[in-house]
Amino acid sequence: MYAIVEIAGQQFKVSKDLKVYVHRLSDDEGAAISFAKVLLLDDNGTITLGAPAVEGASVEAKVLQHLKGDKVIVFKKKRRKGYKKRNGHRQYLTQIQISGITLPGAAPKKKTTAKKADTEETVTEETN
């Protein structure tokens, strides 16, 4: 399963447990965030396109760290004119890890294992 989602003005193809570098987000490190602008969903061959976004679908992620990208040197020159300009740039980035993709119409999963264990204990006590 994968999705194409728009994050900070760029489109990314994401799947569960994928780490992605995006433009700097304002959220703190360790925060859980959700992106609602899902443009395309692929659920084992079933493709859902949005117009422009898929209603009810979202992508959940966790902010891992804030960092700066590699240095890029911008060098401009005009020959025979004595014109040279050298400039550097480092982009501010955020590393996120995709924790899950929510399909439209899907309810959040509830933990029912604790309830089943409690009912099994009460049944065994009554029969003894």
JOQUIKA-V98806 format. One record per backbone hydrogen bond with DSSP energy under -0.5 kcal/mol. CO is the residue of the C=O (numbers start at 0). NH is the residue of the N-H. If there is no record, write none. Layout:
# JOQUIKA-V98806
[[CO	NH] [CO	NH]]
This chain:
# JOQUIKA-V98806
[[1	41] [2	4] [2	13] [3	38] [3	39] [4	6] [4	11] [6	9] [9	6] [11	4] [11	13] [13	2] [14	17] [17	97] [19	21] [19	95] [21	93] [27	30] [30	62] [32	60] [33	35] [34	58] [35	37] [36	5] [36	38] [37	53] [38	49] [39	3] [40	47] [41	1] [41	43] [42	45] [44	46] [45	42] [47	40] [52	50] [52	54] [53	56] [57	101] [58	34] [59	98] [59	99] [60	32] [61	63] [61	96] [62	29] [64	94] [66	92] [71	73] [71	88] [72	74] [73	86] [75	84] [76	78] [77	80] [77	82] [81	83] [82	77] [84	75] [86	73] [88	71] [90	68] [91	23] [92	66] [93	21] [93	95] [94	63] [94	64] [95	19] [96	61] [97	16] [99	59] [100	102] [101	57] [102	105] [109	111] [111	115] [112	116] [113	117] [114	118] [115	119] [116	120] [117	121] [118	122] [119	123] [120	124] [121	125] [122	126] [123	127]]
